[in-house]
Amino acid sequence: MSCPKKYRKIVIEHRKKGHTLEETHNVFKAAISTIPEWERQYIEEGNLKQKIPKRSFNKIDPEKLK
């Protein structure tokens, strides 16, 4: 389940105020591994859009099936 952009922005602003990853995790209950990903995305891309998952086909590609 993904989080809204507004929530992600609040988490990043909390980190910018000097709070550690663990403190931020305890306040917002976001995964410690996810917070740096959001920060990196915000710095590199300048936005906090939800990424579209890349899914592969386990058996038959629907395009080939057509």
N, C-alpha and C positions, 0 to 999 in steps of 0.2 A: 504494500500500500504506500502510495507516495503522499508527501506532505504538501500543503498549499504554499505558493510562493511567499505569501505574507508571513507564514510561520518560519520559513527558511531565512527570510530577511531579518526577522527578530532574533533568531539564533546567531546569525553572523554579527549583528550589531552588538549583541551581548559579548561575543568573543572579542570584538574590536575594543571593548572597554577594558580589556586586560584579564578577563577571566580565563582560567585553564579549560582544557577539554573536559576534564572530569567534573569541574564545577558546572560547566554548561550542560553536560550530560545529566547531572543530578537535578538541575532546574527544569530542563525541557524534556528529559527522557528520550532524547534523540541518541541513536547509536554513536558511540565514540568514533567508530570508523567512518561514519557518514558525514559528520560535521566538517572534517577537512576536505572531503569531496565537494561539499557545497561551497566552501570557501574558495577552493581552486576553480570551480566552475564560475563563480562570481568574478574572480580576478581575470581569468582567461577569456571568458565569453561576455562578461558584463551583464549577465542576466541569470535568473534562477529558474528558467523553464524546466519543466519536467521532461526528462529524456524519454524518447520513444524506445521501448525495449526492442532489441534485435533478437528476433526469434528465428530459429532454424527449423527445418522440417525433419522429423525423425524418420519418416518412411518415404512418402512420395511428395515431391514438390507440386503444389496445386497447378502451377503454370505448365509443367510437363504433363500433368494429368489431362489437361484440356486438349 
